[in-house]
Amino acid sequence: MDAIKPIEVVKSMIAAGAAKGALPARDLLIRGFLSGALLGYSTSLAVTGSLQTGVPLVGALIFPAGFVIILLLGLELATGSFALLPLAWKEGEIGGAHMVANLGWVLLGNLIGSLFYALLLVGALTTCGHSPLDDVAQKIIAISEAKTLGYEKFGAAGLLTVFVKAILCNWMVCLGVVMAMTSTSTIGKIVGAWLPVFVFFAQGFEHSIVNMFVIPAGMMLGAKVTMADWWLWNEIPVTFGNIVGGLLFTGVALYLTHAPHRRAATVSKAAAVPFGEPAA
């Protein structure tokens, strides 16, 4: 059996956070760069699959491919770290300033990788500016405008909506990271990671790293979106929403109920109760 018990999973989450916290800036940038590009690949694959089949659910089914590659290769995706690094900090494995710096380097790497892939894809879709926009390019433009101008027209309600969608997104994304820890086999890790990520993407929730690719890619292709639109109406509120969703509803929630020291204390207390007497 390759299944791992929840208490051991939480231990793995803490250990993973500590290991990530020990990485130097060079590795964080390289691994973050690769993750940003791979998530861009997944997003353009999902758009292509949805258009080719006419079934949006197909895009959601194939999108997790890049996420799984990132996990299996031990690369760095800031949204997953939102659930792991704080647990390592809580256990005293890393310092608070070090945690913030770590996330900053990874976010920078994710951004550079996402923009790099966006630039290459735009060149591929347009024959480096010499071909008319195909269906994939048009769809990327539409997504870019929907993720920014679509919220802007609702004002404060739009900001709240994008924030809530970001919470719902990273609750599942971080759960995908954790589910990959519930198995010791490669197939088990793939299936465990695939399911929650499929759930988030199928419902159109907001992921900050995906948006680092798709919004600027749309801008490069001609979307009527400015830098201010991108950051104020999407990237900044989505990043904060992703932090809340991943940290509170996956990292902290699982830690509170499965923390190793808490479980050990519960077992010791139960063992101390004489046979036949109820535990307090």
C-alpha distance (Angstrom), angle and dihedral (degrees) to the residues before:
residue distance angle dihedral
M1 . . .
D2 3.80 . .
A3 3.81 97.7 .
I4 3.81 117.5 120.6
K5 3.81 122.5 -149.4
P6 3.83 119.3 -115.7
I7 3.81 94.7 -112.7
E8 3.81 89.3 55.4
V9 3.80 89.7 46.6
V10 3.81 90.3 57.0
K11 3.80 89.4 49.8
S12 3.81 87.2 52.8
M13 3.80 90.6 49.9
I14 3.81 90.8 54.6
A15 3.80 91.8 45.3
A16 3.81 91.4 48.1
G17 3.79 90.5 50.9
A18 3.80 90.9 50.5
A19 3.82 91.8 48.2
K20 3.79 91.6 50.1
G21 3.79 89.9 48.0
A22 3.80 90.7 55.7
L23 3.81 94.7 56.7
P24 3.82 117.5 108.5
A25 3.81 121.0 -121.1
R26 3.82 91.6 -104.2
D27 3.81 92.6 60.1
L28 3.80 92.6 42.4
L29 3.80 90.7 54.3
I30 3.81 94.8 46.5
R31 3.80 94.8 45.1
G32 3.79 91.2 42.2
F33 3.81 90.9 50.1
L34 3.81 91.9 52.2
S35 3.81 91.9 47.0
G36 3.80 92.8 51.4
A37 3.80 91.3 50.8
L38 3.81 93.6 45.5
L39 3.80 92.3 50.5
G40 3.81 87.7 50.1
Y41 3.81 88.4 53.4
S42 3.81 89.7 51.8
T43 3.78 92.7 49.2
S44 3.80 95.1 50.5
L45 3.83 88.5 44.6
A46 3.81 90.1 53.5
V47 3.81 91.6 49.2
T48 3.81 91.1 48.6
G49 3.80 93.2 47.6
S50 3.80 92.7 48.6
L51 3.81 92.2 50.2
Q52 3.81 95.5 44.4
T53 3.80 93.8 51.0
G54 3.80 100.2 29.9
V55 3.81 87.0 -132.2
P56 3.84 114.2 111.1
L57 3.80 90.7 -163.0
V58 3.81 88.8 67.6
G59 3.80 89.1 63.2
A60 3.79 90.2 53.9
L61 3.80 91.8 48.7
I62 3.81 93.8 55.0
F63 3.82 99.6 35.4
P64 3.85 95.3 83.2
A65 3.84 90.6 66.2
G66 3.81 92.7 89.7
F67 3.81 92.4 43.5
V68 3.80 90.6 54.1
I69 3.82 91.7 49.7
I70 3.80 89.2 52.0
L71 3.81 91.9 52.4
L72 3.79 96.7 44.6
L73 3.81 92.6 49.4
G74 3.81 93.7 47.2
L75 3.80 94.4 -119.7
E76 3.80 125.9 158.6
L77 3.80 125.2 -101.1
A78 3.79 113.8 171.1
T79 3.79 94.0 -147.0
G80 3.81 91.5 60.4
S81 3.80 91.3 46.4
F82 3.81 89.8 57.7
A83 3.82 87.7 76.7
L84 3.81 99.2 38.8
L85 3.80 110.0 40.0
P86 3.84 95.0 55.5
L87 3.81 89.8 55.3
A88 3.80 90.7 52.9
W89 3.81 88.2 48.7
K90 3.82 91.1 49.5
E91 3.82 89.7 52.5
G92 3.82 91.1 49.4
E93 3.80 94.3 -112.6
I94 3.83 93.7 123.8
G95 3.80 135.3 16.4
G96 3.79 124.6 -109.3
A97 3.81 95.1 -117.0
H98 3.79 90.2 47.5
M99 3.81 90.3 51.7
V100 3.81 92.4 52.6
A101 3.81 92.1 46.9
N102 3.79 90.5 49.0
L103 3.80 92.5 53.1
G104 3.80 90.4 46.6
W105 3.82 93.2 55.1
V106 3.80 91.9 46.6
L107 3.80 92.9 48.7
L108 3.80 89.6 50.2
G109 3.80 90.9 49.9
N110 3.81 91.1 47.3
L111 3.81 90.6 50.8
I112 3.80 94.4 49.1
G113 3.80 92.5 47.2
S114 3.81 92.5 47.3
L115 3.81 92.8 49.6
F116 3.80 91.9 45.5
Y117 3.80 92.5 54.0
A118 3.81 90.8 43.8
L119 3.82 90.0 55.0
L120 3.80 92.6 48.8
L121 3.81 93.1 46.1
V122 3.80 93.0 49.5
G123 3.80 88.4 52.5
A124 3.80 90.7 49.7
L125 3.81 94.6 47.1
T126 3.80 94.9 48.0
T127 3.83 100.6 34.2
C128 3.81 85.6 -112.7
G129 3.79 92.0 -50.8
H130 3.82 98.6 -42.3
S131 3.81 101.4 98.6
P132 3.81 132.4 65.0
L133 3.79 117.5 -104.7
D134 3.80 114.3 -85.7
D135 3.81 127.0 -149.3
V136 3.81 93.5 -85.1
A137 3.80 92.2 52.6
Q138 3.81 91.8 47.3
K139 3.79 90.8 50.0
I140 3.81 91.9 50.7
I141 3.80 89.2 52.2
A142 3.81 90.6 50.9
I143 3.81 91.8 49.0
S144 3.80 91.6 48.2
E145 3.81 91.9 53.3
A146 3.81 93.8 43.0
K147 3.81 91.8 52.8
T148 3.81 92.4 53.5
L149 3.80 116.0 16.7
G150 3.79 89.6 33.4
Y151 3.81 89.7 64.9
E152 3.79 96.4 35.5
K153 3.80 93.1 64.7
F154 3.81 89.5 62.3
G155 3.82 94.6 51.5
A156 3.81 114.6 -160.8
A157 3.79 91.2 1.6
G158 3.80 88.4 56.2
L159 3.81 91.7 52.4
L160 3.79 91.4 49.1
T161 3.80 90.8 48.4
V162 3.80 94.6 51.3
F163 3.81 89.5 46.7
V164 3.82 91.9 52.3
K165 3.81 91.7 46.5
A166 3.80 88.5 52.2
I167 3.82 91.2 52.6
L168 3.81 90.9 50.5
C169 3.79 90.7 47.2
N170 3.77 100.1 52.9
W171 3.77 93.6 40.6
M172 3.81 84.2 68.2
V173 3.81 97.7 35.9
C174 3.81 92.4 54.6
L175 3.77 88.9 44.1
G176 3.80 86.0 56.3
V177 3.81 89.3 55.1
V178 3.80 90.6 49.4
M179 3.80 94.9 44.0
A180 3.80 89.1 57.0
M181 3.82 85.9 61.7
T182 3.81 92.7 57.5
S183 3.81 92.3 77.9
T184 3.79 136.9 48.4
S185 3.82 94.2 -154.9
T186 3.80 125.2 85.0
I187 3.81 92.4 -127.8
G188 3.79 91.1 49.0
K189 3.79 91.3 50.8
I190 3.81 91.6 49.0
V191 3.81 94.1 50.7
G192 3.80 93.2 42.9
A193 3.81 92.5 51.9
W194 3.81 94.8 40.6
L195 3.80 99.0 59.0
P196 3.85 103.2 59.8
V197 3.82 92.7 40.2
F198 3.80 90.5 52.5
V199 3.82 88.3 51.4
F200 3.82 93.3 54.5
F201 3.79 97.1 44.0
A202 3.80 95.3 46.0
Q203 3.82 90.2 59.3
G204 3.80 97.4 48.0
F205 3.79 98.4 -116.4
E206 3.81 121.7 164.9
H207 3.80 123.9 -95.8
S208 3.80 117.7 -177.9
I209 3.82 96.6 -146.8
V210 3.80 93.9 46.4
N211 3.79 87.2 51.7
M212 3.82 90.9 51.0
F213 3.79 84.5 67.1
V214 3.78 108.2 32.1
I215 3.81 100.2 44.0
P216 3.83 97.7 49.3
A217 3.82 89.7 40.3
G218 3.80 87.7 57.2
M219 3.80 90.0 47.4
M220 3.82 90.6 52.6
L221 3.79 89.0 51.1
G222 3.80 93.3 51.5
A223 3.81 107.4 -85.7
K224 3.81 112.6 160.2
V225 3.80 91.4 -119.4
T226 3.80 125.8 123.7
M227 3.80 128.7 -152.5
A228 3.82 88.5 -106.1
D229 3.81 90.5 52.2
W230 3.79 90.8 51.4
W231 3.80 96.9 49.3
L232 3.81 102.9 32.2
W233 3.79 99.4 41.6
N234 3.78 98.8 35.3
E235 3.80 125.8 -0.4
I236 3.82 99.4 51.4
P237 3.83 99.2 42.1
V238 3.80 90.9 39.8
T239 3.80 92.1 52.9
F240 3.81 91.4 51.9
G241 3.80 91.1 45.7
N242 3.80 90.3 50.2
I243 3.80 89.5 52.3
V244 3.81 91.9 52.4
G245 3.81 94.3 45.4
G246 3.78 96.9 46.5
L247 3.80 97.9 38.1
L248 3.81 101.1 42.9
F249 3.79 106.1 29.7
T250 3.79 99.5 37.4
G251 3.82 110.7 16.8
V252 3.80 102.2 35.2
A253 3.81 96.3 31.6
L254 3.81 94.1 54.4
Y255 3.80 91.6 40.8
L256 3.80 92.7 53.5
T257 3.78 94.2 53.1
H258 3.83 100.6 32.8
A259 3.82 104.4 29.0
P260 3.84 107.2 144.9
H261 3.82 95.7 -130.1
R262 3.83 91.8 46.6
R263 3.81 91.9 51.3
A264 3.80 91.3 47.6
A265 3.80 90.7 51.4
T266 3.81 91.2 49.8
V267 3.79 92.0 50.5
S268 3.82 91.7 48.2
K269 3.78 91.6 49.9
A270 3.78 92.1 49.6
A271 3.81 91.0 49.0
A272 3.80 90.7 52.9
V273 3.82 93.4 58.4
P274 3.83 111.7 96.9
F275 3.79 116.0 -115.8
G276 3.79 112.1 -84.3
E277 3.81 95.4 17.7
P278 3.84 120.5 109.1
A279 3.79 119.1 -115.7
A280 3.79 114.9 -110.8
